[in-house]
Amino acid sequence: MSRHPEARPPSQAPRTLASRTLTPHRSRQRTVILVGSAIVLGVVNSAVHHSASFNGWIAGLHLNDPQLVTVLIGSDVVLGVMALFLLPAAIAHDTEELREDTYIGPPSALVAGLVVITVWQVAPLAMAAGAIVIISISSRVSASWTIPAVCASILSSLINELAFEPQHAGVQWSSIGFTAAVTLLLVGVGTVRGQHLRTLRKSARVRT
């Protein structure tokens, strides 16, 4: 019986490293961190936003009608909780993504993600969740997913201007432009991340 442990095949280490680094299934701990961060940042953003509206800290957000403030807070809670509830599904991945570069991801992730993005400008509670989802969708590096996400983000800003900003007489196109710019910035971050992950996957396949 040999005293030396059996040598591990040289290809096993790269494969193990690749499976740990590139697996599309987010660990439970990572998902909890992302959702927890979205909740904390969303609550802070919501509290600041509604406090400014009620107390007049920011002139552009001030509302004189307490009942209207209550309605807006209620809609924020309902839509924000829905977005946070859908966040895990929106950032879900599938193991097939490791084997096929042409497979983008589960359609349910796109549907859930578009719902979250549609309300991320409407509900302050959902803003952080929306940013996470935009990065996640664009990291799949697919125009068929990224373009609808950008459109949903701009639509969210437009809905917010038309229905959730009663203190403004008309549509503030500068606000919509700002949302579009932020969205494109998040898309850029996600695309760079996605390209990096694809490079790692290709390198792992060559080594194995």
C-alpha positions in Angstrom: 0.0 0.0 0.0 1.5 3.3 -1.1 2.3 5.9 1.6 1.7 8.7 -0.9 -1.8 9.9 -1.5 -3.1 9.1 -5.0 -2.2 11.9 -7.4 -5.0 14.0 -8.6 -5.3 14.3 -12.4 -4.0 17.6 -13.6 -7.3 18.5 -15.3 -9.3 18.0 -12.1 -8.1 21.2 -10.4 -9.0 23.6 -13.2 -12.4 21.9 -13.5 -13.1 22.2 -9.8 -12.0 25.8 -9.8 -14.2 26.5 -12.8 -17.2 24.9 -11.3 -16.8 26.9 -8.1 -16.1 30.2 -9.9 -18.4 30.0 -12.9 -21.5 28.1 -11.6 -24.6 30.1 -12.6 -26.5 29.1 -9.5 -25.9 31.8 -6.9 -25.3 30.4 -3.5 -28.0 30.9 -1.0 -25.7 33.2 1.0 -25.1 35.4 -2.0 -28.8 35.6 -2.8 -29.5 36.6 0.8 -26.8 39.3 0.6 -28.2 40.7 -2.6 -31.8 40.7 -1.4 -30.8 42.0 2.0 -28.9 44.9 0.5 -31.9 45.7 -1.8 -34.2 45.7 1.3 -31.9 47.9 3.4 -31.1 50.4 0.6 -34.7 50.4 -0.5 -36.0 51.2 3.0 -33.5 54.0 3.4 -34.3 55.5 0.0 -38.1 55.2 0.7 -37.8 56.8 4.1 -35.8 59.7 2.8 -38.0 60.2 -0.2 -41.3 60.3 1.7 -39.9 62.3 4.5 -38.7 65.0 2.0 -42.2 64.9 0.4 -44.0 65.3 3.7 -41.7 67.8 5.5 -40.6 69.8 2.5 -36.9 69.2 2.8 -36.6 69.2 -1.0 -38.7 71.8 -2.8 -39.3 69.6 -5.8 -40.7 66.8 -3.8 -42.9 68.7 -1.3 -46.6 67.8 -1.1 -49.1 69.7 0.9 -51.8 67.1 1.0 -51.2 64.5 3.8 -53.8 62.1 2.3 -51.9 62.1 -1.0 -48.7 61.4 0.8 -50.4 58.4 2.5 -51.6 57.1 -0.9 -48.1 57.4 -2.4 -46.5 55.7 0.6 -49.1 52.9 0.3 -48.3 52.4 -3.4 -44.6 52.4 -2.7 -45.0 49.7 -0.1 -47.1 47.5 -2.3 -45.0 47.8 -5.4 -41.7 47.8 -3.5 -42.6 44.6 -1.6 -43.6 43.0 -4.9 -40.3 43.9 -6.5 -38.3 42.6 -3.6 -40.3 39.4 -3.6 -39.5 38.9 -7.3 -35.8 39.8 -7.0 -34.6 36.2 -6.4 -36.4 35.0 -9.5 -35.1 37.9 -11.5 -31.4 37.2 -10.8 -31.8 33.4 -11.1 -29.5 31.4 -13.5 -29.5 28.0 -15.0 -26.7 25.4 -15.2 -27.3 25.2 -19.0 -25.7 28.6 -19.2 -22.3 26.9 -18.5 -22.6 24.4 -21.3 -24.2 26.6 -24.0 -23.1 30.2 -24.8 -26.3 30.6 -26.9 -28.5 29.8 -23.9 -29.2 33.1 -22.1 -31.1 32.0 -19.1 -34.6 31.0 -17.9 -37.4 33.0 -19.4 -38.9 33.4 -15.9 -35.9 35.5 -14.9 -36.5 37.9 -17.8 -40.2 38.2 -17.0 -39.6 38.8 -13.2 -36.7 41.2 -14.1 -38.9 43.3 -16.4 -41.6 43.6 -13.7 -39.0 44.7 -11.1 -37.5 47.3 -13.5 -40.9 48.6 -14.5 -41.5 49.7 -10.9 -38.0 50.7 -9.9 -38.6 54.4 -10.6 -42.2 54.3 -9.4 -41.5 52.8 -5.9 -38.5 54.2 -4.0 -38.5 50.9 -2.0 -37.7 49.0 -5.3 -35.0 51.3 -6.6 -32.0 49.2 -5.3 -33.7 46.0 -6.5 -34.1 47.5 -10.0 -30.5 48.5 -10.2 -29.4 44.9 -9.2 -31.7 43.4 -11.8 -30.5 45.7 -14.6 -26.9 44.7 -13.9 -27.9 41.0 -13.8 -29.9 41.1 -17.1 -27.2 43.0 -19.0 -24.5 40.6 -17.7 -26.1 37.9 -19.8 -24.8 39.9 -22.8 -27.9 39.5 -25.0 -29.6 42.3 -26.8 -32.9 40.4 -26.7 -32.7 40.8 -22.9 -30.9 44.1 -22.4 -33.0 46.2 -24.8 -36.3 45.3 -23.2 -34.7 46.1 -19.8 -33.6 49.5 -21.0 -37.1 50.2 -22.4 -38.8 49.0 -19.2 -36.6 51.4 -17.2 -37.5 54.4 -19.3 -41.1 53.4 -19.2 -40.9 53.2 -15.4 -39.6 56.8 -15.3 -42.3 58.0 -17.6 -45.0 56.3 -15.5 -43.6 57.9 -12.4 -43.7 61.3 -14.0 -47.3 60.9 -15.3 -48.9 59.2 -12.3 -46.7 59.5 -9.2 -45.4 63.1 -9.3 -48.5 65.2 -8.7 -46.4 68.2 -7.6 -45.2 68.6 -11.2 -47.6 70.1 -13.8 -46.0 68.1 -16.8 -43.4 65.6 -17.7 -39.9 66.5 -16.6 -37.9 65.1 -19.6 -34.7 65.9 -17.8 -35.6 63.3 -15.1 -36.4 60.7 -17.8 -33.0 61.5 -19.5 -31.2 61.1 -16.1 -32.9 57.7 -15.6 -31.9 56.7 -19.1 -28.3 57.7 -18.4 -28.2 55.8 -15.1 -29.7 52.8 -16.8 -27.0 52.8 -19.5 -24.3 53.1 -16.9 -25.7 50.0 -15.1 -26.0 48.2 -18.4 -22.3 49.0 -19.0 -21.3 47.6 -15.6 -23.3 44.4 -16.3 -22.0 44.0 -19.8 -18.4 44.2 -18.6 -19.1 41.7 -15.9 -20.8 39.4 -18.4 -17.9 39.5 -20.8 -15.5 38.8 -18.0 -17.5 35.7 -16.9 -17.6 34.5 -20.5 -13.9 34.8 -20.8 -13.4 32.8 -17.7 -15.7 30.1 -19.0 -13.9 29.8 -22.3 -10.5 29.6 -20.5 -11.8 26.8 -18.2 -13.1 24.8 -21.2 -9.7 25.1 -22.9 -7.9 23.9 -19.7 -10.2 20.9 -19.4 
